[in-house]
Amino acid sequence: MIKNLKKKVVVAMSGGVDSSLAAALLKEEGYDVLGITIHHYDGNESLESAEQAAQSLKIPWHVLDFTKEFKSIVIEYFCNEYLAGRTPNPCVTCNLEIKFGLLLEKAKSLGADYLATGHYAINEYDQKSKKFLLKRGVDENKDQSYFLYRLNQEILPCVLFPLGKFKKNQTREMAKKHGLKNYKKEESQEICFIRDDNYRKFLTQHIQDTIKPGKLIDKEGKIIGEHQGIPFYTIGQRKGLGVSLNKRMYVTEINFHKNVIILGDDKDLYRDKLFVKDLSFISGDKLSNSIKAEVKIRYNSKKSPANISPYGEGRVLINFEEPQRAITPGQSAVFYKRDVVVGGGIIEG
């Protein structure tokens, strides 16, 4: 405990059980803990819960208003990606730009040595390579390393993930023992700034004037109906297509330039290769030669063996050993070697 006595850590407290327990564990280890909650979207109802946890732990607590920055960085990106026929992952952008960007800067300005979050991931210094490694959390069902692949050797030395080596049921038990009233609190919704998880309603409210109906066609080009607007559809979608068909059909392609959505059979959703741009590697090194790794094409997908090869400036070509279903432009492809995150990037259309 003595070694941490003078180390100051800012804990990003969302009001949930995970970040509250992270603060409790770090205080227990002897850190000088300061809780900060980001107010970043209208209707954020977590402030009271976060304040209550901070009071229970007897740690100072502050609120930072990042609503303006969050709107310009995350929400505009979210809407623009859907308008362009891609399916964004706002958590990846928020982690890099808001939590481990703006909040980390603020933490440093307050004299903090570290920023801690309740993410289920492991940040570990490797003596052999003299670099920090980002690893999958122990709880396979809660592992959040996928959302953190853009962290690098400048950020990781300043970051703590106290929950990475625990499972969710353990964190609830520990939270209860620490007297945290939110130990039973339900999991947060999938996208924090969208109430009731209805992203179509959110998009309608924010970009209705730019959403235009268009044609639904099959893979032969035959018109089979009308779509309500490209932002309302994603690759692999079967329900809510707005047409009555005599067989199951899925969104297999979105052509933003022609404002057309192509429907096909389930077998048409499978592909064994994809291109990835906006690359980020944990080590900070560029990929100069082909590597074998396991790739996740979305958060809840399984890791799949693949060959990753440089393909021009700032892009890679991924060849999977087995075809993958519903590869979706705009989502992140994240590369792993066993439990270590190598890096990742954005799937191209």
N, C-alpha and C positions, 0 to 999 in steps of 0.2 A: 504493500500500500504506500509506503514511504516514497517510492520512486515516482509516483504520480501526484504527489501532494501539491506541487506547484504548477502542474500542467493544467492549462485552462482549455475547456472544450465547450463549444456551442453545440447543443443538441437541437436538431430540427424537429420540433414537437408538433405533430399534425393533429393531436387530440386522440389518436388511436392507441391501442394497447402496446403496439410494437415500439413506437418512438418513446412512449412514456417509460416502458421498461428499460430501453436503452439508456435513458437519463438516470434511472435508478441504479442500474448496474455500474455505470461509470462513477457515480457518486460513491458507491460502495467500494470501488477500487481506489478511491482517494483523489479523483480529479476534482478540480474546481469547475462545477457545472453551471452553465447558463442556458436556460431554455428559450428558444425563439420560435414563434409561430408565424408563418408567412400568411398574410391575408392577401390572397391573389385572385379571387374571383367573387363576384356578387353572390351572396347567399351562402358564404362559407360559414357553416354552423359548428365548426370544430373548436372555435376559440374558447368557449366555456369549458369544454372537456380538457383542453390543454392547460388552461389556467388552473383548473381543479387539480390536475396531476402535479403541476409545478408546486402548488401550495402544499399538497400532501407530502411531497419530497423535500419541502423547505429549500427550494432553489429559486434564484431570481428568474423572472420570465418577462419577455418583451414580445410585442407584435410589430412586425415590419409590413408596411403596406406596399406590396408589389403588384397591385391590380393593373396599373398602367403598363408596366413591363410585361406582365403575364399576357395581357391582351395583345400587345404588339408582337411578342415573340412566339407564344404558344397558340393562342386562339386564332390569330390570322393565318399562321402556318397550317393549322388544322383545317380551316375552311378552304384555303387556297388549294391544298392538296386534293380535297374531295372535288373541288371544281375542275381540277385537271384530270379527274378520272383515276386518282390514286387513293390508297387507303393509308392514312398517316398513323404514326404511333406517337401521340403527344407526350407520353411519359419519357421517351428517350430524349426528346428535345428539352423538356422541362428539367430533367436531371442535369443535363450538361449546362444549359443556359441559366436556369433559375437556382436550383439547389446547390450545384457544385460550381456555379458561376457567380451570380450576384450574392447569394447567401454566404458562400465561402469567402468572397471578398469582404463582406461585412464582418464576418467572424474574425478575419485577420485584422481588420481595422480596430476591433475591440480587444486586440491582444491575445486572441485565442490561438492555441497551438494546433487545435484540431476542430473539424466539423464532424459530428456524428449523426447518423440516421438510423432508422429502424429497418433498413433493408436486410433481407436474408441473402447475404453474400459474404465472402471472405476476402479480406485485403491482407496480403502476406508478403513480407520482404524476403527475397530469395538471395541468400549469401553467394550462391554460385554465379548468378548473372548480375548481381548487384543492382537488381531492379525489383520493383513491386509487382506482384502478381495479383490479378483479380480471379477469384475462384468461385465456383458454384457453392451455394449454401448447402448445409448438411441436409436440410429438409427438401427433398426433391419436389414436393408439391408446392412449396412456397419459394423456392429459389428465384431470386430476382436479378441475377447477374446479367440476364438478357438485356435488361433496361439500362445497364451501366457500362456497356462496351465502349462508350466514347470517353471514359475516364482514361487518364494517361499518367505519365511519370511526373508531371507537374502537380497533378491533383491528388493522386493516391497517397503521397507521403503525408498529406494533411487530413486524411479521412479515416474514420473509425466506423466499423460495422459490428457493434457488440452482439448482435443476434445471429450472426452467420453460422455459428456452431451449435445452434439449438433448433429444435423442432417446435412447431406452432403450439402443440399441446403443452410443451414445457414452458413456453413463454407465458401462457395464460396462468399456469400454476405459479410461476415465479412472480408475476404481476400481482396475483392475489396475496401472496406472502408479503409483498412489499406494500400492501394496503392500497393498491391502485383501484379506484372504483370502476375504472373502464376495462377491467380484466375480462369482462364478458361481452364487451362491445363487438358488434358484428363487423365483418370485413368491409372495408370501404368499397364504394361502387367502382366499376371498371374504369371510368373516366371521371376524375374527381369534379370537374367543372360542369358535368352534365347530369342534372337530376333525373332520376328514374331511368337512367341508361338509354334514353331515347335520343340518339344522336341526330336522327332525321328531323325531329321536332326542333332541336337546337339549330341545325343548319337552316331550316325554314325561317326561324326567327332572325338569324344573322345575315343570310345571304339570299333571301328569297328573290330579290330583284334580278339576280344573276343566274338563277336556275331556269333552264329552258327544257321543255319536253323534246323528245326526239323519237327516232325509230328503233324498235326492237326487231332484229333480223336473225335468221338462222345462219349456220356456217356456209350455206350456199348463196346467201345474200337475199333470200326471200323475206319480205316484210311480214311479220307475224303479230305486230302490235305496236303500241306506243309506250315509251318509258316516261316517267314523270320528271326526269332530270338526272343527269349523270351522278351527282353527289349522293343520290339515294341508293346506289348499287355498288356491290363489291364482288370480286372474283369468287366463284363458288356459291353465290347466293341462289337459293331455290325458291324461297317463300317471298311473297310480296312483289312478284314480278308484274302483277296487274293484268295478266292475260290468262285465259282458260285454255289449257293445252291437253292433248290426249295422252301425253306421256310426261315423265319428269324431265324438266330441262333446267339448266343452270347457266348463270352468267359465266361465260368462258373468256370474254374479252371486252374491254371498254375502249372505244375509239373516241377520244376526246375531240380530236380535230374535226371529225365528221359528225359528232354528237350522236353516235350510234352505239348501241349495246348489242353484242352478239351472244346468242344463246346456243347451247349445245348439250350433248350427253355427258354423263359423268366421266366417261373415258376420255373426253376431250379436255378434261381439267388436268391431266397428268403430263408433266414435263420433266426431263432429266437434266436440264441445264438452265442457267440464268446468269444475267450480268448484274454486277453490284457496283455502285458508285459511292461517292462521299465516304471514302474509306477511313477507318480509324483503327489503329493498332495499339494495344496496351503498351507494348514495348517502346513505341515511338519510331520503330524502324519501318521502312517501306518493304513491301513484298517484292523481292527480286527474282525468286525462283518459285516454281510450283511446290505446293505443300499438300499433304494429305491431312484432313481434319474432319471433324464432325460439325454439321451446320444445322442451326435451327432457323426455319424460315418465318416463324412467328412465335410469340411467347409460349403458347400452349402446345406447340408441336414437339415431336421427339427429335433428338439429335440424329442426323443421318450422315453416314460416311460419304465423303466427297473429295474431289481433287480441285484445288483452288489455284488458278494460274493468273499471272499478270496479263492484262489485256489493254495495252495502250496506257496513256497517262491517267492515273487516278481511278482505274477500273480493274475489276477482276472477272474472270469467267469461272463459274462453278459448275463442275460436272458431277452429278450424283451417281452413286452406284446403282440406286434404284429410283425410278421416277417419283416425283413428289406431287401431291395433290393441291391444286388451287394456290400456286405461287402467285403472290399478290404484289404488284408494283406499289411502292410507297412504304411497305413494311420493311423491317430490318432483317437482314440475314446475319446471324452471329456465329462466329467460328470458335470451336472448342478443340482443345487437345486434352482428352480425359476431362478433368474438372477445371482446367485452366482456360480462361477466356483469352483467345488470341487477338480478337478484334471483330470488326464487322463493318457493315455499310448498308446503304439503302438499295432495295431491289428496283431495278429499272423496268420500265414497261416494254 
